[in-house]
Amino acid sequence: MSSTLPQNPYHELAWIAGQPEIGPECWIGAFTLIDGLGGLKIGRGCNVSSGAQILSHSTARRCVTERALNQVDHRPTEIGEFVFVGANAVVLMGCRVGHHSIIGAGAVLAEGMEVPPYSLIVGVPARVVRSIESEIAAWRAEGAELARKAERLASGDKQ
């Protein structure tokens, strides 16, 4: 058994299994497990924090039946665009997380959980706490204002 992780374009200490579809501009931290064995799509612009696990398969039924049911279960998992996955969060197989959502640190999304876009998801088991759509609009406006200030400063305008 190899003691080294297979190379990937994200972080040398991330484990990426199978052939997940990972969109552009994604960041994946150390000590993560990205399981594409059952089909996994991670949308553009996502951040997956250290220690998070995104799964598309499970051996639970095989294990507890003492392999009488000798199969590994697979279900496609999908993370929408611009989703933030907090540290040590776990997304179990079959979940669908809508775009522009935040999965809080340590949250555990149960198998097959459906999450609407713009959601804040926390807890064990995870639940949708509220929409963050208005907050995202405010953060975008704040970012645009900071960019304008930086541009004015760069051009020599001190106002």
C-alpha positions in Angstrom: 0.0 0.0 0.0 1.3 3.4 -1.0 2.0 6.0 1.7 1.8 8.9 -0.7 -1.2 10.7 -2.1 -1.8 10.8 -5.8 -0.9 14.1 -7.3 -3.7 16.6 -8.0 -3.8 20.2 -9.0 -5.3 21.5 -5.8 -3.3 20.6 -2.6 -0.7 18.0 -2.2 -2.4 16.7 1.0 -5.9 16.4 -0.6 -7.1 12.9 -1.6 -9.1 12.9 -4.8 -10.6 9.5 -5.7 -12.2 8.6 -9.0 -12.8 11.2 -11.7 -14.8 14.1 -10.1 -15.8 17.0 -12.3 -14.3 20.1 -10.6 -15.1 23.5 -12.1 -12.6 26.3 -12.7 -11.4 28.6 -10.0 -12.0 26.1 -7.2 -9.8 25.9 -4.1 -9.4 22.6 -2.2 -7.6 22.6 1.1 -5.3 20.1 2.9 -6.6 16.9 4.4 -9.8 16.8 2.3 -11.4 13.8 0.7 -13.0 14.4 -2.7 -14.7 11.2 -3.7 -15.7 11.0 -7.3 -16.2 7.2 -7.4 -20.0 7.5 -7.6 -20.1 10.6 -9.7 -19.3 14.0 -8.3 -19.7 17.5 -9.7 -18.2 20.6 -7.9 -19.2 23.8 -9.6 -17.0 26.7 -10.6 -15.6 29.0 -7.9 -16.1 26.7 -4.9 -13.8 26.6 -1.8 -13.5 23.3 0.1 -11.8 23.9 3.5 -9.3 21.7 5.2 -10.6 18.4 6.5 -13.8 18.5 4.6 -15.2 15.3 2.9 -17.4 15.2 -0.1 -18.6 11.6 -0.8 -20.4 9.8 -3.6 -20.2 6.2 -2.3 -20.8 4.3 1.0 -19.8 0.9 2.3 -22.2 1.1 5.3 -24.7 -1.5 4.0 -22.0 -3.9 2.9 -20.3 -3.6 6.3 -23.3 -4.1 8.6 -24.6 -7.1 6.6 -21.2 -8.8 7.1 -20.9 -8.6 3.3 -24.1 -10.6 2.7 -25.0 -7.5 0.6 -21.6 -7.4 -1.0 -21.8 -4.2 -2.9 -20.7 -0.6 -2.5 -23.5 1.9 -2.8 -22.9 4.9 -5.2 -25.0 8.0 -5.7 -24.0 11.1 -7.6 -23.3 14.2 -5.5 -23.4 17.8 -6.7 -22.1 21.0 -5.3 -23.3 24.1 -7.1 -21.2 27.0 -8.2 -19.6 29.4 -5.6 -20.3 27.1 -2.6 -18.1 27.5 0.5 -17.6 24.2 2.4 -16.4 24.8 5.9 -13.6 23.0 7.7 -14.3 19.4 8.6 -17.8 19.5 7.0 -19.1 16.2 5.5 -21.3 15.9 2.5 -22.6 12.4 2.1 -23.5 10.7 -1.1 -26.4 11.8 -3.2 -26.5 15.4 -1.8 -27.3 18.3 -4.0 -26.2 21.7 -2.7 -27.5 24.8 -4.5 -25.2 27.6 -5.8 -23.9 30.4 -3.6 -24.4 28.5 -0.3 -22.3 28.2 2.8 -21.9 24.8 4.5 -20.7 25.6 8.1 -17.7 24.0 9.7 -18.4 20.5 11.0 -21.8 20.2 9.4 -22.9 16.7 8.3 -25.2 16.7 5.3 -27.3 13.4 5.4 -27.4 11.2 2.3 -29.6 12.7 -0.4 -30.1 16.1 1.2 -31.3 18.7 -1.2 -30.2 22.3 -0.4 -31.7 25.3 -2.2 -29.4 28.0 -3.6 -28.2 30.8 -1.3 -28.5 28.7 1.9 -26.6 28.7 5.1 -26.3 25.0 6.3 -25.1 24.1 9.8 -25.3 21.3 12.3 -25.2 17.5 12.8 -27.4 16.5 11.1 -27.2 19.5 8.9 -30.2 21.8 8.4 -30.8 24.9 6.3 -30.8 27.8 8.8 -31.8 30.6 6.4 -31.2 32.3 3.0 -28.1 34.4 2.7 -29.1 36.0 -0.6 -29.5 39.5 0.8 -26.2 39.2 2.7 -24.4 38.2 -0.5 -25.8 41.3 -2.3 -24.5 43.5 0.5 -21.1 41.8 0.4 -20.9 42.3 -3.4 -21.7 46.0 -2.9 -19.1 46.3 -0.2 -16.5 44.6 -2.5 -17.4 47.0 -5.4 -17.0 50.0 -3.1 -13.6 48.8 -1.8 -12.5 48.2 -5.4 -13.5 51.8 -6.3 -11.5 53.2 -3.3 -8.5 51.1 -4.3 -8.7 52.4 -7.9 -8.9 56.0 -6.7 -5.9 55.5 -4.4 -3.9 53.9 -7.2 -4.6 56.8 -9.5 -3.4 59.3 -6.9 -6.8 60.6 -5.8 -6.7 60.9 -2.0 -10.5 61.3 -1.5 
